[in-house]
Amino acid sequence: MKLSSAKISKESKGTSPSHGGHHKNSFHSKRQSHHSILPLQPVDQLEQWSSVAVDMYNNSSSNNNDNNHHHYQPQTSHTSTSRSSDYSAGGDGDPSATGNKWASRLLKECARAIFDKDSSKIHHLLWMLNELASPYGDCEQKLASYFLQALFCKATESGQRCFKTLTLVAEKSHCFDSARKLILKFQEVSPWTTFGHVAANGAILEALDGEPKLHIIDISNTLCTQWPTLLEALATRNDDTPHLKLTVVVTANIVRSVMKEISQRMEKFARLMGVPFEFNVISGLNHLGQLTKEALGVVEDEAVAVNCMGALRRVPVEGRAAVIGMFRSLGPKVVTVVEEEADFSSTRYDFVKCFEECLRFYTVYFEMLEESFTPTSNEKLMLERECSRGIVRVLACDDDQDNEGERERRERGSQWSERLKEAFSSVGFSDDVVDDVKALLKRYKPGWALAQPYQNETGLYLTWKEEPVVWVSAWKP
């Protein structure tokens, strides 16, 4: 069901104070300049149109931690970083004596005990983790805290109830201003999301170059943070500025509540750029398998691009081929896919392997946050708390239960490539786009890099300390 639809007529292409002088350049000539298709520095760009952030249930986790850990939940934040260090230093009978990754070892032991249904060992390990875990300690204590909640839910078969509670509180606490501030800061210190935005925008702009009527179907929950730089690039084309129709497909309830605000700000920014613009929102879907060509409103004279940012992992594994086939039926010029590099799909029936992969992925993510933000950063704490719902969903909820739109069955780039090759041919990223991504990464602290795919793979990888974390690819029929 379309909740909103708004249009902006073509206006004279006047330049805003912050964009003066660029309108005379074409897209390709602009790409040789300093600006290219890179976003402005996140604060500069997003202050202009006040984008909203990704799924913010930060306050919900603090409330939920009091309600859902039951007697295994630390009653206060008294556990200190020194406690973690003392424990990891080793000692007689200390299970962590082999190194400082004590959380990983204890968590894996607990997951194995749950799989083996060893109740005495489960209780012992949950008690031990509860004593050592803290969301306010070092990285090990934080991982212990958030995975402890999922393990307790798995052991007590309360995952679905806990997940619904987290979701409900998240929706009630979702706030435009706080979400906006969070994404501004995250994009300022980390390329986790901007990497995919820059690469996908480059592929979309090249595929749609010269087309007078564009229709971008945005299937993501990134809340339009990707599109201001694309609008800016369209406004600088030498030929007539094309008409852009942006259709945003929303599957998360927490996103729906802020789409009206996003719509108004996107329309205002398009008007500022002088780009004829139409904005549509499709919501009320539990998952993408319910999406149809008719609902998307694709017409024959439009050049279509499909943009998927972290969206395909929310599709039931068995329904992914059908969704990819539906994309092909739209006759798109290009399909861009961005997914986080983890495999929660092939291991979904093996709890221990799935747990180990989930722990590996979130360990990298938490360590990245630890080094990207200052130690006392409130934004870092909120981003860490956001992980709690996803961890519970993956480890403690059965896929055959409801809340289909909240699945978190990630797959690696190689797995997505095999699926997408059934309907599409891969499109390599041009040297210009690769240069843009490299330039983006230079804005951030050392540790980030761009990695090319292996011989039989496609796309580009964002790596953090040589560990692939995000994969982006482009495809055509």
Summary of the structure (lengths in Angstrom):
residues: 477
radius of gyration: 22.7
end to end distance: 27.2
largest distance: 76.5
contacts: 1650
relative contact order: 0.16
helix: 50%
strand: 13%
